[in-house]
Amino acid sequence: MIRKGILVAIGLLAGSVALFAQRPKKVVFVIADGIPADVIESVATPQMDAIARAGRYSRAYVGGGKGTYSETPTISAVGYNSLLTGTWANKHNVWNNNIAAPNYHYPTIFRLLKDQYPQKKIAVFSSWLDNRTKLVGDGLPETGKIHVDISADGFEHDTLKFPKNGPVHRMHLIDEQVVDRATESIRKQAPDLSWIYLEYTDDMGHGYGDSPRFYEAVQMLDRQMGRVWEAIRYRQDRFKEDWMIIITTDHGRSEANGMGHGGQSPRQRSTWMITNNPGLNTYPDHYIPGVVDIFPTIARYLNIKVPLEVNRELDGIAMIGKVSLADMQVNYFQHKLDITWTPLNPGESGTVKVWVTTTNQAKTGETDSYRLMGEMPLRQKHVTLDVKDQPSGFYKVVLEAANNTLNRWVVVEEKK
């Protein structure tokens, strides 16, 4: 009887271990440069269509809040950094491709992963060296000397292997090299978080606009994504790993001829996302997601705990897991803050805490001192708060609910 009891206990213990054992989770995100939503929807892309059938395709946007404090240029490096940090340019401070002074006080998703899980591996496969060295900040004191474990980039500086006047456009050859290295690494090393960046589509857009050359470049991209998807499925099938891929772009193109971008017209702001994850929540059903929503989505998938001070600055909403509220709006008048929000789950009860500060210490890496202004039912959808005792030309307002946090700035007057 005793032996039988021991065996039963061992069996129960083994079952419990099996129950709580989780398959390793991995993420690959791809930025394919400069493809507006209307093009990705009209050009034949069977490989990306297959990925979307496993999960979802959604239109998306870049450019921040048009006409507001967060308006962000629809320029390449600016869009990359909005994805990496989950914030718009008013916070991350990358305004053009010069990447002159990124504000590293808004950490990238890579840094959060490494801070919490130092043993996990991060990778950058890029047709532009600055993505790793300036945006991720590989080895910089300002980023805590984050180390990118696996990288393949800088090929744009090799004019011998990739001649500027060869028979095939050098950026296509470089993109092919990047994809080769990325798929090999996925198969053999399986980084926990990988960024693949490909440039050729944007070059063809600038050079030829809306044209067969541009559409052919998108089809080339599709074949490359098929190779990445095949490598991911190889790992999933043979190593019992769960992988999420997110493919997106950094900006659209001009309405006139597709050659330009950088402004705030609808087509320049119009982008898209493709993922194999079938478990998206209802947020993308009701709202067009932004590039900043990818950061919190990856964080949730990889079980990254976002620190409070970082969470209060994020401009994105996770597209997986539970989300309590969205569509936050704040209007200032007569020393009052009129705040509205939309509950996402009709059956969800609970409350919303409203926090307010008149400082922006986060910009310099310090901690803002927030004041709890009230707590009201989530279903109330609005509140008007008197801030007469906090006179200021600037407010940061944070809504904290059970499943997510939102923030908005209020700029009452321009500081001289």
C-alpha positions in Angstrom: 0.0 0.0 0.0 2.8 2.4 0.9 4.6 1.6 -2.4 1.5 2.0 -4.4 0.8 5.4 -2.7 4.3 6.5 -3.5 3.9 5.6 -7.1 0.6 7.4 -7.3 2.2 10.5 -5.8 5.1 10.3 -8.2 2.6 10.0 -11.1 0.6 13.0 -9.9 3.8 15.0 -9.5 4.9 14.1 -13.0 1.5 15.0 -14.4 1.7 18.4 -12.6 5.1 19.0 -14.1 3.9 18.2 -17.5 0.8 20.3 -17.0 2.8 23.4 -16.1 5.7 22.8 -18.5 5.4 25.4 -21.3 6.7 25.2 -24.8 9.4 27.8 -25.4 8.0 30.9 -27.1 9.9 32.7 -29.9 9.1 35.9 -31.9 10.3 37.1 -35.3 9.2 40.6 -36.4 9.9 41.7 -40.0 9.9 45.3 -41.3 9.6 45.4 -45.1 10.2 48.9 -46.0 7.8 51.3 -47.6 4.7 49.3 -48.8 1.3 50.9 -48.4 -1.7 48.8 -47.5 -3.4 49.1 -50.9 -0.3 47.6 -52.6 0.1 44.6 -50.3 -3.6 43.9 -50.8 -3.5 44.1 -54.6 -0.2 42.3 -55.5 -0.2 38.5 -55.4 1.5 37.4 -52.2 0.7 33.7 -51.7 3.3 33.1 -49.0 2.2 36.0 -46.8 -1.4 35.0 -47.5 -0.7 31.6 -46.0 0.7 33.2 -42.9 -2.3 35.4 -42.6 -4.6 32.4 -43.0 -2.9 30.8 -40.0 -3.5 34.0 -38.0 -4.6 37.4 -39.3 -4.1 40.3 -41.7 -5.0 43.8 -40.6 -4.6 47.3 -41.9 -2.5 49.5 -39.6 -1.1 52.9 -39.4 2.0 54.9 -38.6 2.5 58.7 -38.0 1.2 59.1 -34.5 -1.7 61.4 -33.8 -2.1 63.6 -36.8 -2.2 67.2 -35.8 -1.4 66.4 -32.2 1.7 66.4 -29.9 2.5 62.8 -31.0 2.5 63.5 -34.8 5.4 61.5 -36.2 7.0 61.7 -39.6 6.3 58.7 -41.9 10.0 58.1 -42.4 11.8 54.8 -42.2 14.0 54.9 -39.0 11.2 56.8 -37.3 8.8 54.0 -37.9 11.3 51.3 -36.9 11.9 53.1 -33.5 8.1 53.5 -32.9 7.9 49.7 -33.2 11.0 49.0 -31.1 10.0 51.4 -28.2 6.2 51.3 -28.4 6.2 55.1 -28.4 5.8 57.9 -31.0 8.6 60.3 -31.9 7.7 62.9 -29.2 9.2 60.4 -26.8 11.7 58.2 -28.6 13.2 61.4 -30.4 14.1 59.8 -33.7 12.7 62.2 -36.3 14.6 61.2 -39.5 17.0 58.7 -40.9 20.0 60.5 -39.3 19.1 59.0 -35.9 20.9 61.9 -34.3 19.8 61.5 -30.7 17.5 58.6 -29.8 16.1 58.9 -26.3 17.2 55.6 -24.8 15.2 56.3 -21.7 12.4 54.8 -23.6 13.7 51.2 -23.8 13.4 48.9 -26.8 11.6 45.6 -26.6 15.0 44.0 -26.9 16.2 45.7 -23.8 13.2 44.7 -21.7 13.7 41.1 -22.7 17.4 41.1 -21.8 16.8 42.9 -18.5 14.3 40.3 -17.4 15.8 37.2 -19.1 19.5 37.8 -19.6 20.0 34.2 -20.9 17.6 34.6 -23.8 19.1 35.4 -27.2 18.3 38.4 -29.4 19.1 38.8 -33.1 19.1 41.5 -35.7 19.2 40.6 -39.4 19.2 43.9 -41.3 20.0 45.6 -44.6 21.0 48.7 -42.6 23.7 48.6 -40.0 22.2 51.6 -38.0 19.3 49.5 -36.9 21.5 47.5 -34.6 24.1 50.0 -33.7 22.0 53.2 -33.3 18.3 52.1 -32.7 18.9 49.0 -30.6 22.0 50.6 -29.3 24.2 47.5 -29.3 27.0 47.9 -26.7 26.2 51.6 -26.0 26.5 52.8 -22.4 23.1 54.6 -22.8 21.4 51.2 -23.4 23.1 49.5 -20.5 25.5 48.0 -23.1 22.9 45.6 -24.4 24.5 42.8 -26.4 22.8 41.6 -29.6 23.7 37.9 -29.5 23.3 37.2 -33.2 23.6 39.7 -36.0 23.9 39.9 -39.8 24.1 43.4 -41.1 26.4 46.1 -42.6 26.3 44.5 -46.0 25.5 47.9 -47.6 29.2 48.9 -47.0 30.5 45.9 -49.0 30.8 47.2 -52.5 32.9 44.2 -53.7 30.3 41.5 -53.0 27.4 43.9 -53.6 28.6 46.2 -56.4 26.7 49.4 -57.0 26.5 48.9 -60.7 25.9 45.2 -61.0 23.3 43.4 -63.2 21.0 42.9 -60.2 20.1 45.7 -57.9 22.4 45.5 -54.9 19.7 46.0 -52.3 17.9 42.9 -53.5 21.1 40.9 -53.2 21.7 42.3 -49.8 18.1 41.5 -48.7 18.6 38.0 -50.0 21.8 37.7 -47.9 19.9 38.9 -44.8 17.1 36.4 -45.4 19.7 33.6 -45.9 21.4 34.4 -42.6 18.1 34.9 -40.8 16.6 31.5 -41.9 19.8 29.7 -41.1 19.9 31.2 -37.6 16.2 30.4 -37.0 16.8 26.8 -38.0 20.0 26.3 -36.0 20.1 28.8 -33.2 16.4 29.7 -32.7 16.9 33.2 -31.2 14.1 34.2 -28.7 13.5 37.6 -30.4 14.6 38.4 -33.9 14.2 41.5 -36.1 14.5 41.1 -39.9 14.7 44.3 -41.8 14.5 44.4 -45.7 15.0 47.5 -47.8 14.6 46.7 -51.5 10.9 47.4 -51.7 11.4 51.0 -50.6 14.2 51.5 -53.0 12.0 50.4 -55.9 9.2 52.7 -54.6 11.5 55.7 -54.6 12.9 54.8 -58.0 9.8 53.8 -59.9 6.8 54.7 -57.8 3.6 52.8 -58.4 4.9 50.5 -61.2 5.5 46.9 -62.2 9.1 47.3 -60.8 7.7 48.1 -57.4 5.1 45.3 -57.5 7.7 42.8 -58.5 9.8 43.8 -55.5 6.8 43.1 -53.3 6.5 39.6 -54.9 10.2 39.0 -54.2 9.6 40.0 -50.6 6.7 37.5 -50.5 9.0 34.6 -51.6 11.5 35.7 -48.9 8.7 35.6 -46.3 7.9 32.1 -47.5 11.5 31.0 -46.7 11.3 32.6 -43.2 7.9 30.9 -42.6 9.3 27.5 -43.7 12.2 27.9 -41.2 9.7 28.8 -38.4 7.6 25.7 -39.2 10.7 23.6 -39.2 11.4 24.7 -35.6 7.8 24.3 -34.5 7.6 20.8 -35.9 10.9 19.4 -34.6 11.6 21.2 -31.4 8.2 21.7 -29.8 8.5 25.5 -29.8 5.8 28.1 -30.3 6.7 30.9 -32.7 4.9 34.2 -33.5 5.8 36.1 -36.6 4.7 39.6 -37.3 5.3 41.2 -40.7 4.7 44.9 -41.2 6.0 48.0 -42.9 7.3 51.4 -41.7 5.3 53.8 -43.8 3.1 54.0 -46.9 3.7 56.1 -50.0 2.5 59.3 -51.6 -0.9 59.5 -53.4 0.5 61.2 -56.5 2.9 58.6 -57.8 4.1 56.4 -54.9 7.6 57.8 -55.0 7.6 59.8 -51.8 6.6 59.6 -48.1 7.2 61.4 -44.9 4.0 63.4 -44.6 0.6 62.8 -43.0 -1.6 62.0 -46.0 -3.8 58.9 -45.6 -1.8 56.7 -48.0 1.5 57.7 -46.3 0.1 56.7 -42.9 -1.6 53.6 -44.2 0.2 50.3 -43.4 -0.6 46.7 -42.5 0.3 43.8 -40.3 0.4 40.0 -40.9 0.7 37.5 -38.1 0.4 33.7 -37.8 -1.1 34.1 -34.3 -4.7 33.1 -34.4 -5.4 34.4 -30.8 -5.7 38.1 -31.3 -8.1 39.9 -29.1 -11.0 42.2 -30.1 -9.0 45.4 -30.2 -8.0 45.1 -33.9 -11.7 44.3 -34.6 -12.8 47.7 -33.4 -9.8 49.9 -34.1 -7.0 50.2 -36.7 -3.8 49.1 -34.8 -0.7 51.2 -34.9 2.9 50.2 -35.2 3.3 51.0 -31.5 0.9 48.1 -30.7 3.5 45.5 -31.7 5.7 46.2 -28.7 3.1 45.4 -26.0 2.0 42.4 -28.1 5.5 40.9 -28.2 5.9 41.7 -24.5 2.8 39.7 -23.6 3.6 36.8 -25.9 7.1 36.4 -24.4 5.9 37.0 -20.8 7.9 40.2 -20.4 6.8 42.2 -17.4 6.8 45.8 -18.4 7.9 48.0 -15.5 5.3 50.5 -14.2 7.3 53.6 -15.4 7.7 52.1 -18.9 4.1 50.9 -19.0 2.8 54.4 -18.3 4.7 55.8 -21.3 3.7 53.1 -23.9 1.5 54.4 -26.7 0.4 51.0 -27.8 -2.2 48.4 -26.9 -1.5 44.6 -26.8 -3.3 42.7 -29.6 -3.3 39.5 -27.6 -4.6 38.8 -24.1 -7.2 40.7 -22.3 -7.6 44.5 -22.9 -10.0 46.6 -20.8 -10.2 49.9 -22.6 -9.1 51.9 -25.7 -9.7 55.2 -27.5 -8.7 57.5 -24.7 -9.3 61.2 -25.3 -8.5 64.2 -23.1 -9.8 67.7 -23.5 -8.7 70.6 -21.4 -10.9 73.6 -20.6 -11.3 76.0 -17.7 -8.8 74.2 -15.5 -10.6 70.9 -16.1 -9.6 67.7 -17.8 -12.5 66.0 -19.6 -11.5 62.4 -20.1 -13.2 59.7 -22.2 -12.5 56.0 -22.9 -14.2 53.0 -24.5 -14.5 49.7 -22.7 -13.6 46.8 -25.0 -15.4 44.0 -23.2 -19.1 44.7 -22.6 -19.3 42.1 -19.8 -16.2 43.4 -17.9 -16.8 45.2 -14.6 -14.1 46.8 -12.6 -12.7 50.3 -12.2 -10.4 52.8 -13.9 -7.8 54.7 -11.9 -7.0 58.2 -13.2 -3.4 59.4 -12.6 -2.2 62.9 -13.4 1.2 64.5 -13.3 2.4 67.9 -14.5 6.0 66.8 -15.1 7.8 64.8 -17.8 10.7 63.4 -15.8 10.5 60.2 -17.9 12.2 62.1 -20.7 15.4 62.3 -18.7 15.1 58.8 -17.1 13.7 60.0 -13.8 10.3 59.0 -12.3 7.3 61.2 -12.6 5.3 61.8 -9.4 1.7 60.9 -10.3 -1.3 61.9 -8.3 -4.3 59.6 -8.1 -7.2 61.8 -9.1 -10.0 59.2 -8.7 -11.3 55.7 -9.4 -14.5 55.2 -11.2 -16.4 52.3 -12.9 -15.0 51.2 -16.2 -18.5 51.3 -17.7 -18.8 55.0 -16.9 -16.7 55.8 -20.0 -15.9 59.4 -19.0 -14.9 61.7 -16.1 -14.3 65.4 -15.7 -11.6 66.4 -13.2 -10.8 69.8 -11.7 -7.1 70.5 -11.8 -7.3 74.1 -10.6 -5.0 73.2 -7.7 -2.4 71.9 -10.2 -2.0 74.9 -12.6 0.3 73.9 -15.5 0.8 74.2 -19.2 1.4 70.5 -19.4 -0.3 67.4 -18.1 0.2 63.7 -18.5 -2.9 61.6 -17.9 -2.8 57.9 -17.3 -5.8 55.5 -17.2 -5.1 52.3 -15.4 -7.6 49.4 -15.7 -7.3 45.7 -14.9 -5.9 44.6 -18.2 -4.1 47.6 -19.7 -3.0 51.2 -19.2 -3.4 54.2 -21.6 -1.8 57.6 -21.5 -2.3 61.0 -23.2 -0.5 64.3 -23.0 -2.3 67.6 -22.6 -0.3 70.6 -23.9 -2.2 73.7 -22.7 0.4 76.2 -23.9 3.7 76.1 -25.7 6.7 76.4 -23.4 9.1 79.2 -24.4 
